[in-house]
């Protein structure tokens, strides 16, 4: 049996793993790479395996970094079955169509610039039709059902406690270990016990091999209750000075948790007068639709949330909560100057309406910006958290003057303590643990503690690493393999970026050179241009060899 890692290896996005057995090829997740431009380009590369040979895709949950390339997979030839939980399927119906809409809009925007520059037009990663086609291959199941795929493979979904429908995947493979059954467990994204709405992550009794997330492998979160209290305090202090609180939030999972906690505060706090209830706006069409999915799947809630529903209290509705659906309503929020809270996607501020709200609010020191989830390297969220004084947003350079907070207690990912506790509850510990879905530092830190506490060897794979598992032995068969066509495509992309940057510079110079070039900076600019000319000559020589 082989396991190969095609994403979320020493990074937190692009989850995609391939299991090859004697009779079957099974994918676990098919997520989108997110972050900087380099990672975004990885989404457009051809899949590094024969798609038509894949029999099954098992999806741990609906987040785009786990599901976002499924329409591309189907578009490129996948004809197998996609297995997931019922809530995951219902959320994917929303999220994949929304992602496709973004892909089409991004391609349209880019092509407008390319037409003006006389450049070759691009196609979207996939279209709305591609996303609709992909949904036909989904087969939803419930937690705890044993699903016999064939005479070789059986799987079961267990609750991962991360978002609605999120799963730990147990896979039993017949005859892979000297004729005996082998059990592989994929943790998916594990949540944290005691969170609202979602049930606690389930413990697994045994596994031969474990593929474990490590997003916060070097961190222990502050208590969720403490972060909730701090959020309320930030809202009240910002409102008193007449400001707006902007919360970039993942549309699925985090937004619903925030609504639930704010409902508890405003509905059941008898000390709050009606006039003190700050307006809360949910400005994300996808979050609105996802919240409706949550309401349809209340049977998956934890006991506290179920009790509220049974008592007739809808935790997603309260007096000062407003759901924004139209673009016109969204734009009006930035034209009003009364205190308010705007919760809007995307959670890492890489796309969506939140970028417009940031453009209109970053410069005002009366406002506050609150991050409530992981911010990947290269994202606008991480750049702001790292202390940028200015950022470019929607074609404008914006001063960053507002107060910025990072409330890690809201994270939906298990921290180091939770991960160690989860492993500790295995009655039969795994022989080896692969650490994925984490940057190298957190993965190394978690691996050291696992080795020290349990004596279990951990493996931190690179992208494209392929491991052959035979009995108790694991052999790295193949590391990073880069096809010449991929190298050529990457170089072409970089050249095109350079061309666009040069065109933008020429356009800028034509407009502003009279104001920008004087005797003080002439030599500096001239020297840089001479250096650029020599670099271009060096490139010409390299390409001519």
N, C-alpha and C positions, 0 to 999 in steps of 0.2 A: 504494500500500500504506500502511496506517495501523498504528501501534502505539500502544496506549493502556494506561496504567498505573493499575491499580485497587488496588494494595497494594504493600507493601515499597518505598514511595517516601518518602525521607527518614525511614524507620523500618526496623526489621529483621524485622518480622512481616507476615503477610497477603499473601504473594507471590501475584500474580494479574495476568497481562498478556494482552492481546487483540491478535492480529494479524488484520487484515482485508485480504484480497487481492481480486482481481477475482471469484474464484469461491468462496472459502472464508473461514470465521471459525474461528480456532484460539486456544484458551486455552493459556497456559503456566502451570501450577500453579494451585491454588485453595486457598490456605492460610488458616489461622485467625489473626486478630489476637490478640496476647497482650500482657499488661502490666497497665495500670491499668483501672479500670472504664470509662473513656471508650473505650479501644480494644476492650474486650470487647463493648461495645454495638454496635460496628461490625459484628460478626459477624451480628447480627440484622437488619441493614438488607437490603432487597431488593437483588439483584444489579443493577448499573447498566447491564445490556445484556440483549438478548433471548436468553434461555437456549436456547430452542428453535431458534435460528439457528446455534448453535455446532456445528460439524461434528466437531471433535476437541479433546480435552484432553491435552496432553503434560505428564507429571509428571516433574520432575527427580529427586525423591527422596521418602522416606516421612515425613520430619519433619512434625509437625503444622502448623507455620507455612507449609508448602508444600502439604499434602494435607488439612488439617483441615476444610475446608468442602465437600469433594467430596460427602458424603452430603446436605448441604443443596442443592447444585447439582442432584443427581439428583432429590431430593424436589421441587424447584421446576420440574422439567420437562426436564432434560438427557437426550437420547437418543442422543448421539454415542458415539464410542469414546474410551477412556482408554488412552493408550499410555505404557509405562514399562518398566524392566528387570524381569527375573524376580525378583531379590531385593527390589526395591521393592514389587512386588505382594504378595509373601509377608509383608513387614513391614506393609504397609497392612492386610492381613487381621487383624493383631493390633491395630494402632494405631487404626484407625478404629472398630473395635468397642469398644475401651477408651474412646476419646473419647466415643462415643455413651452408654456407661454413665455417664460423668461428667456428660454433659448431662442425662440423665434424673434422676440423683441430685440435681444442683444445682437442677433445676426442682422436684423433690419437696420439697426442703428449703425453698426460697423460698416455695412454695405453703402450707406449714404456717404460716409467718408471716403470709401474706396472708389465710388463712382467719381467723386470730385478729383481724386488723385489719379484716376485712370488705372486703378489696381484691379486684380482679379477678385470677383465676388466670392463670398463664403456661404456655406450651407449651415443651418443651425445644427447643433449636436443631435437633436431629434425634434420632431414636430408634435403638435397636439394629437394628430392622427396616430403617430407612432406610439404615443403614450396610451391612447385609447386601445390600440391593437394589443399592447403588452398586457393590459388588464384581463384579456381573455384567457391568459395562461395561468392565472392565479387559482389556487385551490385552498380555501380557508379551513382551518381546524380550530379546535378548542384546546386549552391547556390539558395536559395529562392523558390525552388520547394517544394510544400506541398506534402508530401509522406504519403498516407493513408495506414498504414500497415494492419489494420483490423478495425472492427467496434468499437474497444476500443482505439486504439493508432494512432496518427498522429504525424509526426516529420517534422522538417525543419532545413536545414543547413544554417547558416549565417557566413560571413567571419570573422574569428578570428584575421586576420592580423599577424599571427605568422610565418608561412612558407606557401609556395605554397599549396593551398588546405586545409589549417587548418580551423577548423570549431568550431563555437558555436553551440550547439545542443539544439533546442527547442522541448520539448515533451509535447503533450497534451494527457491526459488520461481521458477518459469518465467515469463518474459515481463513481469517487473515493472520492468525497467530498459531502456526503449526496445527491448523485445523480447528482451532478454538475461536470463540467470539472475542472481538476487540471492541472496546467502548471508547469513543472519542466524545468529549464535551466541549462545546463552544459556549463561552460565557455570554456572548453578545455584549451589550453595554449593561453592566450591573448598576442598579440603583442603590439607595441607602434606606435602611429601616427607619420607620417612624415618619415618613414623608406623607403629605396629604394626598388623598384620592387613591393613589396607587398602592397596591399591596406590597409587603416587604419581599425582597428577593428570596426565592426558595433555595434551600440547601440541596445539594446533590450528594447521594450516598457514596458513589464510587465512580472511578474513571481510570482507564489505562493511560490516556493522554488528555491533557487539558490545554485548550487555546484560550488564554485569559487576557482581558483588556487591562491596560496599565495607564490610563489617562492621567490619574492622580496618584501614581505609584510612589511619589515622594512627598505627598501632602496629606495632612489630616485637616478636614474641614472644621470650621467653627460650627456650633450647633445650629440647626435649621431655625429653632425658636429664636436664637439670638439674632440671626440675619433678618428674620421677619420683624422683630422689634426695631432693628436699626433702619429697615426700610420705612416703617411707619414714621420713625423720628425724622428721617431725611425728607419725607413727603411733607410733614408738618412744618419743619423749619423752612423748607423752600417755599411753601405756600404763604407763610407769614411775611416773607420778603417779596411776595408777588411773583415768584418764579414758576417755571414749568419743570417737571421731572420727566426726563426721557429715559425709557427703559427698553433697550434693544432686547427682544426676547424671542426664543425659538417658538414658532407658531404652534407646535405640537408638543405638549407636555409642560413646558415651563410656564407658558402663558396661562394655562388652565390652573396650575398650582398657585400662581400669583392671584388670579381671580378668587380662588377658593379662600386663600388667606385674607385677602382684603374684604371678602364677604364676611368672614368671621369677625374681623375688626369693626366694620361699620354696622353690621346687622345686630350684633350681640353685645356691643359696648354701650351700656346705658348712659355713660358719662358724656357721650358725644351728642351735641345739639345738631339739628339738621343743617344749620348754616355752616357748621364746621366740617361738613362732609365734602372733601375735595373731589371735583369731577374726575372720574377715571375713564379714559377712552381706550378701547381696544381697536387699534387702527391697523388691521391686517385681515383682508378678506379670507385668507387661508386659515388664520386663527379662529375667525368666526365660524367657518365651516367645520374646522376640527373640533371646536367646542360642541357643536351639534352632534358630532360622532361620539364624543365623550358622554353626552346625555343619553344617547341611544344604547350605550354599553355600560350602564350603571351596575350590571351584575358583576363586572370586573373590578369594581371599586373596593377599597378597604372597608372595614366594618363601620367606622365613624362616618364616612361619606354615604354609605348605604343607609345608615340610620337617619341621616338628614333627609335623604330622598324619600324614605318611607314615612317620615313625619310631614311630608308635603313641602319641604323647603328645597327649592332649586338653588344649589350653591353657586350657580353661574349667573344668577340674576340678583341685583340689589339696587337700591334707590339711586345711588350716584354713579352707577356703571352704565356706560354707553358703548354700543357696538357701532363702529364706523364701517360702512360698506362702500360708499361711492368715493371716487377721487375728489369730487367737489367738496364733500364733507371733510375729507382729509386736509385739503388745502386751506379750508376755513380755520382749522385748528392753529395754523401758524399766523393767521391774521388777527387773532384775539389775544389779549394780553392779561387775562385773568388767570389765577393759579389753577393748575391742572396737572394731571399725570397722563402721559401718552405711552402706552405699551404697544410696541410695533416691531414687526420682523424686518430684517432677519436678525437672529441672535448675535451674530458676529459683525453686523453692520456692513455686510458685503453686498447687499442688494435690497430691493424693496423700499417701502415708504419711509422706513426709519432714516434713510440717508437724507431725505428731504427735510425731515424734522431736525436732524443734526445740523444741516446747513443753516437752518433758521434759528437755531438755539445755542450752538457751541460758543458763539461770540459773547453771550450775555452772562455776566458773572452772577446774576440773580438765579440762574437756572442750575439744575443738577442732572448729571448723567450717571445712571446706575447700571452696572453690568451684573447679570445674574446667572452667567454660565461661562463655559470654557471659551477662550478666545485664541484661535489657532494662529500660528506664526504667519505673518504677512497680511492678516486681515486688518481692516480699519479699526476694529475693536481692540486688537492687540496694540496697534500703533498708538491709539489714544491712551490705553492703559500704561504704555511705556513712557508717557509724558510728552508727546509731541505738542509743540507750541502752536503749530500751524498745520492744517491738512488741506488737501485739495479735494473738493467735493462738488460733483456735478458741474465741473468746469470753472469753479471759483476757489480761490485760496481763502480759507476761513481761519480766523484767530480762535484759539481754544482758551476760553476765559472761565467757563463754568466749573463747578465742583464735580469731580469724578470719583465714583465709589465702585469697589469690586466686592460684592457680597458672595463669597465662595460657598457659604452655607446653603445657597439655593441650587448649587450644582446638582444635576441629575446623575452624576457619575459617582460610583463608589470611591471613597478615599483609601489611603493605604491601610488604615486600621480595619475598615470594612472588608477589603480584599483578603487580608490575612485571616480574619475571622471566618470568611466564607470558605477558604481553603481548609481551615482547621476543622470545619464541620464535615468534611469528607470522612466517612468511616473507613474507606479504603482509598488511600491517597494515590494520586497519579504518579506514574513512573517518571514522566517528564512534563514540564510545563513550558509552552510557547507563550511569550509575552508580546502582545500586539496592541494596536490602537493606543499608542503612547509615544511621545518623543523619547529620544534615547536616554536622557537623564532620568526621567521618572521610571522608565523600564528597568534601567540598571539598578536604581535604588530598590525597587520592588524585588528584583531578582536576588539581590544580596540578602535581603531579609528572609525571603523564602528559603534560600540555601541555609542560612543560619538557623532558622526556627524548625524547618521540616527536613532538611538534608536532601531536598529535591533539586535536581539540576534544572536550570531554566535556560531556555534558548531564545535569543532576541533576533529574529530573522530580518534579513534585508529583503527589499522588494525583489521578486523573482527567485528567491531561494527555494530550493526544492529538496525535501527530505524524504528519504525512503525509510519506512518503519517496518522492521522485521523482528518479531518477538520483542525482546527488551532493547534491541540496538536501533540507533537512529544514525543514518548516514546522510551527510549533505552531498547530494548528487550533482547539483548544478546551482551556481550562484547567479549573479546578475548577467543576463544575456541581452545584448542590444543588437537588434537587427540593423543592417546598413540602411534599410529604408526608413527606419525610425530616426536614425542619426541624421539622414538627409532632411527629413521633415522638420526636425528640431532646428537644424541650421537655417533652413528656409524661413522658419518662423522668426528666428532671431534677426535675420537679415531684413525681414519685412518690418519688424519692430523698429529697427535702426532707421530704415527708410522713412517710416511714419514720423519718427522723432526728428529726423532731419527736415522733413517737409514742414513740420510744425515750427521748427526753429527758424526756417527761412521765412515762413509766413509772419512769425512774430517779429523778426528783424525788419521786414519790410514796413511794418506798422510803427514800430517803436524805436528804431535805431537812432533817430535824431535825439531822443531824450536819454538813451542809455549809453551811447558811445561818446566818450570825451577823452581828453589827453590823460586823465588819471587811470583809465582802465583799458586804453587802446592796446598797450603792449601785452597785457595779460590776455585779452581776447585774441589778439593776433597770434600769440604763441600757442594758445590752445588749438586754434584752427590749423596751424602748421603741424602740430602733433597729430591732429585728426587726419590730415592729408597723408602723412607718413604711415599711419595705421592702415589707411585704405590701400595704400600701395603694398604694404606687407600682406594684406588679405588677398590682393590680386595675385601676388606671387604664390601664395599657398594654394589658391585654387587652380593655378596654371601648372602645378607640379604633377 
